[in-house]
Amino acid sequence: MTNPAAASSSSACTRPLARLVLALLTALAACAAQAGAQVEEALSASVQNSMHRSVSDYPAPHLEFATDVEGWAWLADMSSRLATKIPDWPTRRDFLITVQYEASRAGVDPQLVLGLIQHESNFRKFAVSSAGARGYMQVMPFWLRQIGDVEHDLFNLRTNLRYGCTILRYYIDRENGDLYRALGRYNGSLGRPEYPSAVIASMQRHWLWNPLPANEAEPAHARVGANITR
């Protein structure tokens, strides 16, 4: 015969555990990225070698601007926009410098990369999509085998951005500069307008940067925020 007191005690003990499990599942769902996935395809030897060289070279990231004034104005402006997503200033600074450097190095607009990251992972370093894409730029793990090193960590800031920008550049070249089709390939949704439109809209709404003409009498910080489209 079941002891009512024991049953009540057991039930009381399991309720907190159930709540904890539910909370963990909710947290995991929140960290999952709402993204598609690049499709694994055969690469020519020349493309594979070129992309391998790109992801294997790790010079120290730095801002790529014509002048230091313009670079620091960009960094201050982007930092003010990103503060709610990445509150810690050193982390935010390193993130932005790496985005600007890796995008410029790959020949991709850094503002586009920021829009893509916002839509792909919402600036969550450890985001994982249902398809298994990882990190800020939601890079699929098969790229490690195809163009890099299986030991590379896609949750590492520089590694993720290096791969993501290299892959996006490859898709832009493959589509002869057609950005919408390139973004569709990046997301694994080629031919559908939703993803390219969302990334472009994110860039235009949150990340446009059109620096004002330099004015030697005007300090860089005075121009911070002047180019935000509201």
C-alpha positions as CSV (number, residue, x, y, z in Angstrom):
1,M,0.0,0.0,0.0
2,T,1.4,3.4,-1.0
3,N,2.3,5.7,1.9
4,P,0.5,9.0,1.2
5,A,3.1,11.0,3.0
6,A,5.9,9.4,1.1
7,A,4.1,10.0,-2.2
8,S,3.6,13.6,-1.4
9,S,7.2,14.1,-0.4
10,S,8.4,12.4,-3.7
11,S,6.1,14.7,-5.7
12,A,7.4,17.7,-3.9
13,C,10.9,16.7,-4.7
14,T,10.3,16.1,-8.4
15,R,8.5,19.4,-9.0
16,P,11.7,21.6,-8.6
17,L,13.6,19.1,-10.9
18,A,10.9,19.4,-13.5
19,R,11.0,23.1,-13.4
20,L,14.8,23.1,-13.7
21,V,14.6,20.8,-16.8
22,L,12.0,23.0,-18.4
23,A,14.1,26.1,-17.7
24,L,17.1,24.4,-19.3
25,L,15.1,23.4,-22.4
26,T,13.8,26.9,-22.7
27,A,17.3,28.3,-22.5
28,L,18.6,25.9,-25.1
29,A,15.7,26.8,-27.5
30,A,16.5,30.5,-27.0
31,C,20.1,29.9,-28.0
32,A,19.2,28.0,-31.2
33,A,19.7,30.2,-34.2
34,Q,16.8,30.6,-36.7
35,A,19.0,30.0,-39.7
36,G,19.3,27.8,-42.7
37,A,22.4,26.0,-43.8
38,Q,25.0,26.2,-46.5
39,V,24.7,23.2,-48.9
40,E,27.8,21.0,-49.2
41,E,28.9,20.9,-52.8
42,A,32.0,19.7,-54.6
43,L,34.6,22.4,-55.1
44,S,37.2,22.6,-57.9
45,A,40.8,22.2,-56.7
46,S,41.7,25.8,-57.5
47,V,38.7,27.1,-55.5
48,Q,39.4,24.7,-52.6
49,N,43.1,25.8,-52.5
50,S,42.2,29.5,-52.6
51,M,39.7,29.2,-49.8
52,H,42.1,27.0,-47.8
53,R,44.8,29.7,-48.0
54,S,42.2,32.3,-46.9
55,V,41.1,30.5,-43.8
56,S,44.5,29.3,-42.8
57,D,46.2,32.8,-42.6
58,Y,45.8,34.5,-39.3
59,P,47.3,38.0,-39.2
60,A,46.3,40.2,-36.3
61,P,43.0,41.9,-37.1
62,H,43.0,45.7,-37.3
63,L,40.7,48.4,-38.7
64,E,41.0,48.9,-42.5
65,F,40.3,52.5,-43.2
66,A,41.9,55.3,-45.2
67,T,42.6,57.3,-42.0
68,D,42.6,56.6,-38.3
69,V,40.0,59.3,-37.7
70,E,37.6,57.5,-40.0
71,G,38.3,54.1,-38.4
72,W,37.8,55.3,-34.9
73,A,34.6,57.1,-35.9
74,W,33.3,53.9,-37.4
75,L,34.2,51.9,-34.3
76,A,32.6,54.3,-31.9
77,D,29.4,54.5,-34.0
78,M,29.1,50.8,-34.5
79,S,29.8,50.2,-30.8
80,S,27.0,52.5,-29.7
81,R,24.6,50.5,-31.9
82,L,25.8,47.1,-30.7
83,A,26.0,47.9,-27.0
84,T,22.6,46.3,-26.1
85,K,23.7,43.0,-27.9
86,I,27.2,42.8,-26.6
87,P,27.4,45.0,-23.4
88,D,31.0,44.3,-22.5
89,W,33.2,47.0,-24.2
90,P,36.4,44.9,-24.7
91,T,34.4,42.1,-26.2
92,R,32.4,44.4,-28.4
93,R,35.6,46.2,-29.5
94,D,37.3,43.0,-30.5
95,F,34.2,41.7,-32.2
96,L,33.8,44.9,-34.4
97,I,37.5,45.2,-35.3
98,T,37.5,41.5,-36.3
99,V,34.3,41.9,-38.4
100,Q,35.6,45.0,-40.2
101,Y,39.0,43.4,-40.8
102,E,37.8,40.0,-42.0
103,A,35.1,41.4,-44.2
104,S,37.5,43.9,-45.8
105,R,40.1,41.2,-46.2
106,A,37.5,39.1,-48.1
107,G,36.2,42.0,-50.2
108,V,32.8,42.0,-48.5
109,D,31.0,45.0,-47.1
110,P,31.4,44.9,-43.2
111,Q,28.0,46.5,-42.9
112,L,26.5,43.6,-44.8
113,V,28.3,41.1,-42.6
114,L,26.8,42.9,-39.5
115,G,23.3,42.6,-41.0
116,L,23.9,38.9,-41.8
117,I,25.2,38.2,-38.3
118,Q,22.2,39.9,-36.7
119,H,19.8,37.9,-38.8
120,E,21.7,34.6,-38.5
121,S,22.7,34.5,-34.8
122,N,21.6,37.8,-33.3
123,F,25.2,38.2,-32.2
124,R,25.2,35.0,-30.1
125,K,28.7,33.5,-30.1
126,F,27.5,30.0,-29.3
127,A,24.4,29.9,-31.4
128,V,23.6,26.6,-33.1
129,S,20.9,26.2,-35.8
130,S,18.7,23.1,-36.1
131,A,20.8,22.2,-39.1
132,G,24.0,22.4,-37.1
133,A,25.4,25.7,-38.3
134,R,27.6,27.3,-35.7
135,G,28.6,30.7,-34.2
136,Y,28.1,34.3,-35.2
137,M,27.9,33.7,-38.9
138,Q,26.3,30.2,-38.7
139,V,29.0,28.3,-40.5
140,M,28.3,24.7,-41.3
141,P,30.9,22.2,-39.9
142,F,31.5,20.5,-43.3
143,W,33.5,23.6,-44.4
144,L,36.2,22.6,-41.9
145,R,36.8,19.4,-43.9
146,Q,36.5,21.1,-47.3
147,I,38.6,24.1,-47.0
148,G,40.2,24.2,-43.5
149,D,41.1,22.0,-40.6
150,V,38.7,19.8,-38.7
151,E,40.4,21.0,-35.5
152,H,39.3,24.6,-36.1
153,D,36.8,25.8,-33.5
154,L,33.8,27.5,-35.2
155,F,32.8,29.1,-31.9
156,N,36.1,31.0,-31.9
157,L,35.5,34.7,-32.9
158,R,38.2,35.0,-35.5
159,T,37.8,31.5,-36.9
160,N,34.0,31.9,-37.3
161,L,34.3,35.3,-39.0
162,R,37.2,34.2,-41.2
163,Y,35.3,31.2,-42.5
164,G,32.0,33.1,-42.8
165,C,33.5,36.0,-44.8
166,T,35.5,33.6,-47.0
167,I,32.4,31.6,-47.8
168,L,30.2,34.6,-48.4
169,R,32.9,36.0,-50.8
170,Y,32.9,32.6,-52.6
171,Y,29.1,32.7,-53.1
172,I,29.2,36.3,-54.3
173,D,31.9,35.4,-56.9
174,R,30.0,32.3,-57.9
175,E,26.8,34.3,-58.6
176,N,28.8,37.0,-60.5
177,G,28.1,39.7,-57.9
178,D,24.4,38.9,-57.5
179,L,24.0,39.6,-53.8
180,Y,20.5,38.2,-53.5
181,R,21.5,34.9,-55.0
182,A,24.7,34.8,-53.0
183,L,22.9,35.3,-49.8
184,G,20.4,32.7,-50.8
185,R,23.2,30.2,-51.2
186,Y,24.7,31.2,-47.9
187,N,21.4,30.4,-46.2
188,G,20.7,27.3,-48.2
189,S,17.5,28.9,-49.6
190,L,18.6,29.8,-53.1
191,G,15.7,31.1,-55.2
192,R,13.6,32.3,-52.3
193,P,13.5,36.0,-51.5
194,E,12.8,35.9,-47.7
195,Y,16.4,35.5,-46.4
196,P,18.2,37.9,-48.8
197,S,15.5,40.5,-48.2
198,A,15.8,40.1,-44.4
199,V,19.6,40.4,-44.4
200,I,19.5,43.5,-46.6
201,A,16.8,45.1,-44.5
202,S,18.8,44.4,-41.4
203,M,21.8,46.1,-42.9
204,Q,19.8,49.1,-44.1
205,R,17.9,49.6,-40.9
206,H,20.7,49.1,-38.4
207,W,24.1,49.1,-39.9
208,L,24.5,51.6,-42.8
209,W,27.7,53.6,-42.6
210,N,28.2,56.6,-44.9
211,P,31.1,58.6,-43.4
212,L,30.8,62.4,-43.7
213,P,33.6,64.2,-45.4
214,A,36.6,64.6,-43.0
215,N,36.8,68.0,-41.3
216,E,40.1,68.6,-39.6
217,A,38.5,71.1,-37.3
218,E,35.9,68.6,-36.1
219,P,36.9,65.8,-33.7
220,A,36.0,62.3,-34.7
221,H,33.6,61.7,-31.8
222,A,31.4,64.6,-33.0
223,R,30.5,62.6,-36.0
224,V,29.5,59.5,-34.1
225,G,25.9,58.5,-34.9
226,A,25.6,61.1,-37.7
227,N,25.0,58.3,-40.3
228,I,22.4,56.2,-38.6
229,T,19.3,55.8,-40.7
230,R,16.3,56.2,-38.4
